[in-house]
Amino acid sequence: MRRAFIVAVRLSVAILLVTASRTARAQASRDSASRVVLVGVTVFDGSGQQARPNQSVVIQGERIAAIFPTGSQPLPAGATTYNLTGRYLIPGLIDSHVHVATDPSGEDSRVRSERRLRRALLGGVTAVRDMAGDVRALASLQRDALLGEIPSPDIYYAALFAGPLFFADPRTHDASRGLVAGQVPWMRAITDTTDLHQAVAEARGTGATAIKLYADLSGELARRVTTEAHAQGLMVWAHAALRPARPIEVVEAGVDAVSHANLVALAMDSARRAAALNAPASQPLDLEDAGLDTLFSAMIQRHTIFEPTLLVFADRFPVLRLAGAIARGAHRRGVTIIAGTDTLGAAGADSPTLPSLHRELELLVTLGGLSPAEALESATRDAAAVLGAQSIRGTIEVGKLADLVVLRSDPLRDIRNTRSIQLVMKRGRVYLLRSHHSGAT
């Protein structure tokens, strides 16, 4: 009996070793097959360094495995190579303000959301920050995007906290359908008596990356929520004014990022703000304002990120001009700016319309005073920071996710060249390749 037992054990070990060996060989074969090399491309890595011409970038599976001057070392055997001489490589773009699933039973149906996400990905957007919706739908979309089961940017989302008055807003009912808005973990009404430890823990359990503070909150309550969220490992994203909390109170609460330049404008003296909104188009705006100076100084001190969302004011010229001037003033003082649109873009899967982020980048340059390189960083490196994902995305570096966009024209010469997309890769998978002039081999 003992001998039979030993033979059985030895046989089992042998089978395990053979199986492990076969598995390793199969994995090695898959890894070899998944090697891709982009050859001869000019790399803008998003780190703040100068663009590097004539580079080869090796992708292994989901990750960037090597970057080196073309010809300085041999290319890996058996890899799929793309000759991209004369092309420009940037990190995958991140839209830092979208709403994918506000109303999954209506406008944001699964079919519509997938179409919008697919169009965003094909337009170079490889990650998005969803700023509150129905997390039941968001979690499903996030999972399928992560696994590549749908063509979509990776999705990071928030659970929304606000004062009770906000939950009269019909959008909160759409995002909580079947339950009571204000009483669910992702749409939570907060008061001074709320058990914040429990509320944040339940929000964290939804898979949210952050708490979003929206409205009807005092500065003190915003501070308490932020402290608890950070203690539990969540970030805090906020409207720049929470009414009654003023912009300076929101920033002093310790939030990680604030949204909307028009709300930042509430930090200004009211008469000066009104004068700016009513100034003739030909008159330069005077934004010398003590309230803005104080706010921007606090944002720099606390490393608060600012997302102006200029695009949402595009059809309201006086507001757009003021928003652009505020973004320009914040940037000039050293506040970190990120690019967000508050609208993902066209829903049609076959629509020729590029995602809205390209227009936001243009506005950040023309109105916000960012250089093309700074605008790109606002949608790559700095946008990754607001997601807490800078260790895996946002720049082109060895070990990071292969979220990459190849452009036919130089975006540093003209930010509108981000539209000249030839190839889009997310997590090492090519989703768009315009084969003419691609040189794929």
C-alpha positions as a printed NumPy array, in Angstrom:
array([[  0.   ,   0.   ,   0.   ],
       [  2.793,   2.403,   0.96 ],
       [  4.666,   1.596,  -2.304],
       [  1.514,   2.185,  -4.353],
       [  1.044,   5.511,  -2.556],
       [  4.643,   6.6  ,  -3.357],
       [  4.248,   5.609,  -7.012],
       [  0.993,   7.561,  -7.196],
       [  2.628,  10.623,  -5.657],
       [  5.604,  10.408,  -8.035],
       [  3.232,  10.002, -10.982],
       [  1.217,  13.013,  -9.834],
       [  4.357,  15.11 ,  -9.479],
       [  5.528,  14.046, -12.942],
       [  2.157,  14.966, -14.423],
       [  2.276,  18.341, -12.663],
       [  5.797,  18.993, -13.941],
       [  4.865,  18.065, -17.51 ],
       [  1.715,  20.169, -17.301],
       [  3.676,  23.104, -15.869],
       [  6.283,  22.751, -18.599],
       [  3.628,  22.687, -21.3  ],
       [  1.845,  25.645, -19.702],
       [  5.097,  27.604, -19.566],
       [  5.835,  26.818, -23.225],
       [  2.31 ,  27.807, -24.21 ],
       [  2.606,  31.037, -22.228],
       [  5.975,  31.747, -23.822],
       [  4.44 ,  31.136, -27.226],
       [  1.581,  33.512, -26.418],
       [  4.037,  36.099, -25.097],
       [  6.124,  35.828, -28.265],
       [  3.029,  36.178, -30.412],
       [  1.956,  39.258, -28.447],
       [  5.236,  41.124, -28.995],
       [  4.778,  44.257, -31.064],
       [  7.413,  46.789, -32.098],
       [  6.74 ,  50.338, -33.261],
       [  9.788,  51.299, -35.31 ],
       [ 11.19 ,  54.713, -36.198],
       [  8.631,  56.808, -34.349],
       [  9.134,  60.165, -32.619],
       [  8.198,  59.625, -28.962],
       [  6.523,  62.305, -26.866],
       [  6.432,  60.398, -23.598],
       [  4.355,  62.868, -21.557],
       [  6.904,  63.098, -18.75 ],
       [  7.966,  66.662, -19.483],
       [ 11.037,  65.6  , -21.459],
       [ 11.776,  66.62 , -25.025],
       [ 10.358,  64.45 , -27.801],
       [ 12.818,  61.792, -28.993],
       [ 12.982,  61.081, -32.741],
       [ 13.548,  57.725, -34.414],
       [ 12.753,  55.436, -31.495],
       [ 11.669,  51.81 , -31.386],
       [  9.113,  50.829, -28.76 ],
       [  8.7  ,  47.16 , -27.825],
       [  5.386,  46.026, -26.366],
       [  5.134,  42.701, -24.575],
       [  1.561,  41.713, -23.776],
       [ -0.071,  44.679, -22.024],
       [  3.139,  46.483, -21.129],
       [  5.908,  48.523, -22.669],
       [  9.006,  46.318, -22.545],
       [ 11.707,  48.54 , -24.083],
       [ 12.346,  51.901, -25.722],
       [ 15.567,  52.563, -27.608],
       [ 16.93 ,  54.487, -30.594],
       [ 16.103,  52.576, -33.764],
       [ 19.086,  50.531, -34.884],
       [ 20.857,  50.654, -31.527],
       [ 19.842,  47.086, -30.707],
       [ 18.201,  44.2  , -32.562],
       [ 14.433,  43.908, -32.662],
       [ 12.951,  40.87 , -30.889],
       [ 12.562,  37.862, -33.138],
       [  9.062,  36.97 , -34.23 ],
       [  7.518,  40.268, -33.203],
       [  4.93 ,  42.103, -35.261],
       [  6.565,  45.328, -36.401],
       [  5.105,  48.586, -37.661],
       [  7.36 ,  50.91 , -39.617],
       [  6.295,  54.336, -38.358],
       [  9.09 ,  56.499, -39.649],
       [  7.911,  60.085, -39.734],
       [  5.073,  59.414, -37.268],
       [  4.538,  60.678, -33.714],
       [  3.776,  58.572, -30.641],
       [  1.912,  59.976, -27.624],
       [  0.465,  58.298, -24.533],
       [ -3.156,  57.233, -24.738],
       [ -5.396,  60.185, -23.947],
       [ -7.511,  60.406, -20.782],
       [-10.785,  62.321, -20.668],
       [-11.059,  63.438, -17.047],
       [-14.772,  64.234, -17.079],
       [-17.403,  62.032, -18.703],
       [-20.836,  60.676, -17.788],
       [-21.358,  57.238, -19.313],
       [-24.246,  55.849, -17.242],
       [-26.404,  58.592, -15.762],
       [-29.557,  56.967, -17.162],
       [-28.862,  53.348, -18.178],
       [-32.592,  52.734, -18.732],
       [-32.826,  55.589, -21.229],
       [-30.294,  57.824, -22.943],
       [-27.346,  55.855, -21.544],
       [-28.513,  52.4  , -22.538],
       [-25.859,  49.728, -22.808],
       [-25.938,  49.908, -26.616],
       [-25.523,  53.691, -26.656],
       [-22.818,  53.658, -23.989],
       [-20.818,  51.018, -25.829],
       [-21.031,  53.037, -29.03 ],
       [-19.788,  56.188, -27.302],
       [-16.988,  54.304, -25.595],
       [-15.959,  52.591, -28.808],
       [-15.836,  55.906, -30.651],
       [-13.795,  57.424, -27.817],
       [-11.267,  54.588, -27.963],
       [-10.931,  54.775, -31.724],
       [-10.366,  58.508, -31.26 ],
       [ -7.342,  57.92 , -29.02 ],
       [ -8.984,  58.007, -25.571],
       [ -7.741,  54.999, -23.597],
       [ -9.119,  55.902, -20.143],
       [-11.938,  58.023, -18.752],
       [-12.96 ,  59.439, -15.384],
       [-16.706,  59.034, -14.97 ],
       [-17.984,  61.744, -12.67 ],
       [-21.067,  60.015, -11.233],
       [-23.697,  57.716, -12.606],
       [-25.31 ,  54.361, -11.921],
       [-22.421,  52.239, -10.699],
       [-24.327,  49.048, -11.415],
       [-23.911,  49.822, -15.102],
       [-20.487,  51.412, -14.682],
       [-19.028,  48.387, -12.897],
       [-20.16 ,  46.109, -15.728],
       [-18.735,  48.411, -18.394],
       [-15.514,  48.795, -16.399],
       [-15.078,  45.039, -16.142],
       [-15.695,  44.4  , -19.833],
       [-13.397,  47.263, -20.872],
       [-10.627,  45.972, -18.61 ],
       [-10.808,  42.49 , -20.092],
       [-11.063,  43.729, -23.66 ],
       [-14.513,  42.202, -24.085],
       [-15.77 ,  45.519, -25.443],
       [-13.689,  48.135, -27.291],
       [-13.633,  50.863, -24.679],
       [-11.328,  53.088, -22.675],
       [-10.645,  51.85 , -19.177],
       [-13.206,  53.379, -16.805],
       [-12.649,  54.937, -13.379],
       [-15.783,  56.142, -11.604],
       [-17.022,  58.016,  -8.554],
       [-19.71 ,  57.61 ,  -5.921],
       [-21.566,  60.902,  -5.455],
       [-22.094,  62.561,  -2.079],
       [-24.21 ,  65.701,  -1.738],
       [-26.581,  67.432,   0.644],
       [-30.226,  66.263,   0.737],
       [-31.526,  69.139,  -1.391],
       [-29.545,  67.969,  -4.408],
       [-31.513,  64.738,  -4.656],
       [-34.519,  66.53 ,  -6.087],
       [-32.475,  66.512,  -9.311],
       [-34.099,  63.97 , -11.687],
       [-30.683,  62.747, -12.834],
       [-30.086,  61.244,  -9.394],
       [-33.31 ,  59.256,  -9.725],
       [-32.271,  57.996, -13.154],
       [-28.935,  56.833, -11.708],
       [-30.639,  55.092,  -8.746],
       [-33.592,  53.586, -10.598],
       [-35.327,  50.88 ,  -8.572],
       [-33.997,  52.315,  -5.318],
       [-34.174,  55.662,  -3.511],
       [-31.839,  58.422,  -4.665],
       [-29.818,  59.675,  -1.718],
       [-30.081,  56.347,   0.06 ],
       [-27.818,  54.193,  -2.112],
       [-24.037,  53.863,  -1.768],
       [-23.295,  55.631,  -5.061],
       [-25.849,  58.46 ,  -4.663],
       [-25.681,  59.367,  -0.981],
       [-27.315,  62.26 ,   0.851],
       [-24.951,  63.539,   3.543],
       [-25.779,  65.564,   6.639],
       [-23.96 ,  66.434,   9.851],
       [-25.374,  63.289,  11.466],
       [-24.366,  60.833,   8.712],
       [-22.099,  57.98 ,   9.778],
       [-19.337,  58.954,   7.357],
       [-17.173,  55.932,   8.073],
       [-20.018,  53.625,   7.045],
       [-21.091,  55.78 ,   4.083],
       [-17.566,  55.909,   2.667],
       [-17.055,  52.19 ,   3.242],
       [-20.238,  51.427,   1.306],
       [-19.153,  53.76 ,  -1.511],
       [-15.787,  52.041,  -1.599],
       [-17.583,  48.717,  -1.902],
       [-19.101,  49.806,  -5.213],
       [-15.641,  49.746,  -6.795],
       [-15.445,  53.533,  -6.979],
       [-12.057,  55.201,  -7.233],
       [-13.282,  58.367,  -5.539],
       [-16.046,  60.235,  -3.795],
       [-17.459,  63.102,  -5.844],
       [-18.748,  66.071,  -3.826],
       [-21.457,  67.78 ,  -5.816],
       [-23.649,  70.355,  -4.035],
       [-25.517,  71.469,  -0.902],
       [-22.524,  70.868,   1.37 ],
       [-20.766,  73.1  ,   3.881],
       [-17.009,  73.477,   3.888],
       [-16.794,  71.657,   7.218],
       [-18.809,  68.692,   5.989],
       [-16.713,  68.579,   2.805],
       [-13.6  ,  68.463,   5.006],
       [-14.976,  65.62 ,   7.124],
       [-15.948,  63.552,   4.068],
       [-12.556,  64.16 ,   2.477],
       [-10.686,  63.136,   5.615],
       [-12.663,  59.909,   5.911],
       [-12.392,  59.088,   2.206],
       [ -8.625,  59.536,   2.246],
       [ -8.39 ,  57.377,   5.384],
       [-10.147,  54.591,   3.472],
       [ -7.983,  54.956,   0.372],
       [-10.412,  56.838,  -1.85 ],
       [ -9.702,  60.051,  -3.688],
       [-12.074,  63.018,  -3.56 ],
       [-13.197,  64.878,  -6.673],
       [-15.401,  67.922,  -6.236],
       [-17.257,  70.689,  -7.942],
       [-15.21 ,  73.821,  -7.362],
       [-18.132,  75.304,  -5.403],
       [-20.591,  73.241,  -3.392],
       [-23.035,  75.989,  -2.479],
       [-22.895,  76.84 ,   0.37 ],
       [-19.206,  75.869,   0.392],
       [-17.197,  78.455,  -1.531],
       [-14.255,  77.509,  -3.778],
       [-11.658,  78.352,  -1.131],
       [-13.501,  76.167,   1.406],
       [-13.632,  73.283,  -1.06 ],
       [ -9.89 ,  73.498,  -1.661],
       [ -9.124,  73.881,   2.041],
       [-11.206,  70.763,   2.701],
       [ -8.338,  68.859,   1.062],
       [-10.05 ,  67.503,  -2.056],
       [ -7.8  ,  66.092,  -4.767],
       [ -9.363,  67.88 ,  -7.728],
       [-11.977,  70.5  ,  -8.554],
       [-14.064,  70.862, -11.703],
       [-15.544,  73.705, -13.758],
       [-13.993,  77.101, -14.35 ],
       [-17.372,  78.828, -14.035],
       [-17.567,  77.637, -10.419],
       [-14.009,  78.792,  -9.74 ],
       [-15.252,  82.204, -10.914],
       [-17.365,  82.347,  -7.76 ],
       [-14.141,  83.052,  -5.873],
       [-14.024,  86.453,  -7.587],
       [-15.483,  89.69 ,  -6.323],
       [-19.061,  89.599,  -7.63 ],
       [-18.912,  93.03 ,  -9.275],
       [-15.665,  92.171, -11.046],
       [-17.1  ,  88.858, -12.18 ],
       [-20.195,  90.571, -13.594],
       [-18.027,  93.13 , -15.366],
       [-15.966,  90.354, -16.94 ],
       [-19.074,  88.562, -18.202],
       [-20.448,  91.762, -19.708],
       [-17.198,  93.092, -21.175],
       [-17.127,  93.67 , -24.961],
       [-15.519,  90.861, -26.94 ],
       [-12.799,  93.218, -28.106],
       [-11.813,  94.155, -24.546],
       [ -9.164,  92.054, -22.766],
       [-10.425,  90.603, -19.489],
       [ -8.947,  91.977, -16.276],
       [ -8.859,  89.082, -13.831],
       [ -6.703,  90.731, -11.203],
       [ -8.705,  89.574,  -8.228],
       [ -7.722,  88.927,  -4.614],
       [-10.161,  86.02 ,  -4.307],
       [ -8.651,  84.195,  -7.283],
       [ -5.124,  84.904,  -6.047],
       [ -5.96 ,  83.373,  -2.672],
       [ -7.647,  80.384,  -4.27 ],
       [ -4.842,  79.627,  -6.699],
       [ -2.238,  79.946,  -3.943],
       [ -4.181,  77.441,  -1.836],
       [ -4.482,  75.059,  -4.78 ],
       [ -0.745,  75.157,  -5.378],
       [  0.009,  74.635,  -1.692],
       [ -2.372,  71.665,  -1.438],
       [ -1.578,  70.25 ,  -4.914],
       [ -5.232,  70.558,  -5.921],
       [ -5.778,  69.655,  -9.569],
       [ -8.039,  71.882, -11.678],
       [-10.27 ,  70.627, -14.488],
       [-11.755,  73.672, -16.286],
       [-14.123,  71.815, -18.708],
       [-13.978,  74.694, -21.189],
       [-15.896,  72.821, -23.872],
       [-19.172,  72.885, -21.938],
       [-19.257,  76.669, -22.301],
       [-18.567,  76.671, -26.043],
       [-22.04 ,  77.963, -26.926],
       [-21.966,  80.713, -24.27 ],
       [-19.236,  83.057, -25.407],
       [-19.069,  85.372, -22.355],
       [-18.83 ,  82.39 , -19.988],
       [-16.336,  80.605, -22.244],
       [-14.127,  83.693, -22.405],
       [-14.188,  84.08 , -18.617],
       [-13.58 ,  80.341, -18.111],
       [-10.624,  80.462, -20.484],
       [ -9.178,  83.469, -18.673],
       [ -9.533,  81.68 , -15.335],
       [ -7.794,  78.584, -16.712],
       [ -5.052,  80.815, -18.112],
       [ -4.595,  82.565, -14.77 ],
       [ -4.465,  79.291, -12.858],
       [ -1.954,  77.837, -15.299],
       [  0.223,  80.942, -15.181],
       [  0.389,  80.677, -11.379],
       [  1.377,  76.993, -11.517],
       [ -1.89 ,  75.149, -10.827],
       [ -1.993,  71.695, -12.425],
       [ -4.584,  71.587, -15.216],
       [ -6.25 ,  68.455, -16.552],
       [ -8.433,  68.02 , -19.628],
       [-12.054,  66.98 , -19.203],
       [-15.052,  67.524, -21.434],
       [-18.227,  66.673, -19.461],
       [-19.326,  64.983, -22.688],
       [-17.756,  61.902, -24.195],
       [-18.773,  62.57 , -27.786],
       [-20.897,  61.145, -30.56 ],
       [-22.905,  57.998, -29.881],
       [-22.845,  56.551, -33.392],
       [-20.39 ,  53.7  , -33.813],
       [-19.777,  54.757, -37.396],
       [-19.78 ,  58.489, -36.738],
       [-16.77 ,  60.311, -38.172],
       [-16.884,  62.657, -35.176],
       [-13.815,  62.42 , -32.969],
       [-14.251,  62.417, -29.192],
       [-14.74 ,  65.813, -27.596],
       [-11.373,  65.694, -25.862],
       [ -9.571,  66.883, -28.998],
       [-11.58 ,  70.097, -28.967],
       [-10.926,  70.566, -25.237],
       [ -7.191,  70.295, -25.858],
       [ -7.458,  72.965, -28.515],
       [ -9.356,  75.279, -26.139],
       [ -6.777,  74.745, -23.404],
       [ -4.13 ,  76.008, -25.829],
       [ -6.042,  78.852, -27.501],
       [ -7.878,  80.142, -24.404],
       [ -6.143,  78.542, -21.442],
       [ -2.612,  79.506, -22.418],
       [ -1.135,  76.002, -22.295],
       [  1.507,  75.034, -24.817],
       [  0.705,  72.001, -26.986],
       [  3.072,  69.918, -24.854],
       [  1.357,  71.089, -21.651],
       [ -2.053,  70.384, -23.133],
       [ -0.952,  66.83 , -23.962],
       [  0.342,  66.39 , -20.413],
       [ -3.04 ,  67.584, -19.115],
       [ -4.658,  64.638, -20.884],
       [ -1.963,  62.059, -20.103],
       [  0.454,  62.333, -17.16 ],
       [ -1.576,  64.769, -15.054],
       [ -4.873,  63.097, -15.879],
       [ -3.425,  59.77 , -14.717],
       [ -2.55 ,  61.413, -11.398],
       [ -6.162,  62.428, -10.754],
       [ -7.099,  58.754, -11.225],
       [ -4.398,  57.626,  -8.809],
       [ -3.094,  55.58 , -11.753],
       [  0.189,  57.337, -12.53 ],
       [  2.161,  54.191, -11.709],
       [  0.636,  52.306, -14.653],
       [ -0.446,  54.887, -17.244],
       [ -0.148,  58.464, -18.457],
       [  3.43 ,  58.346, -19.791],
       [  5.371,  56.184, -22.221],
       [  7.803,  54.347, -19.95 ],
       [  9.082,  50.808, -19.622],
       [  6.761,  48.786, -17.4  ],
       [  3.688,  50.928, -17.964],
       [  0.581,  49.899, -19.853],
       [  0.915,  50.076, -23.62 ],
       [ -1.795,  52.72 , -24.049],
       [ -0.472,  54.483, -27.134],
       [ -1.608,  56.689, -30.016],
       [  0.318,  57.148, -33.265],
       [ -0.24 ,  60.435, -35.119],
       [  0.618,  61.298, -38.685],
       [  1.411,  64.939, -37.827],
       [  3.335,  66.637, -35.024],
       [  1.042,  67.624, -32.1  ],
       [  3.751,  69.83 , -30.596],
       [  3.635,  72.037, -33.66 ],
       [ -0.169,  72.25 , -33.662],
       [ -2.358,  70.7  , -30.964],
       [ -5.043,  70.05 , -33.588],
       [ -2.758,  67.345, -34.955],
       [ -3.978,  65.039, -32.174],
       [ -6.777,  64.396, -34.644],
       [ -4.383,  62.845, -37.223],
       [ -4.696,  59.389, -35.715],
       [ -3.126,  56.415, -37.467],
       [ -2.961,  53.767, -34.744],
       [ -4.586,  53.308, -31.332],
       [ -3.358,  50.719, -28.857],
       [ -4.818,  50.   , -25.418],
       [ -3.198,  47.514, -23.061],
       [ -1.068,  46.275, -25.943],
       [ -4.007,  45.531, -28.239],
       [ -4.336,  47.429, -31.515],
       [ -7.876,  48.762, -31.894],
       [ -7.351,  51.085, -34.842],
       [ -4.801,  50.842, -37.616],
       [ -5.174,  52.884, -40.736],
       [ -3.209,  50.524, -42.936],
       [ -2.348,  52.951, -45.714],
       [  1.139,  54.253, -45.029],
       [  1.319,  52.125, -41.862],
       [  4.175,  49.936, -43.038],
       [  2.948,  46.954, -41.009],
       [  4.979,  43.83 , -41.554]])
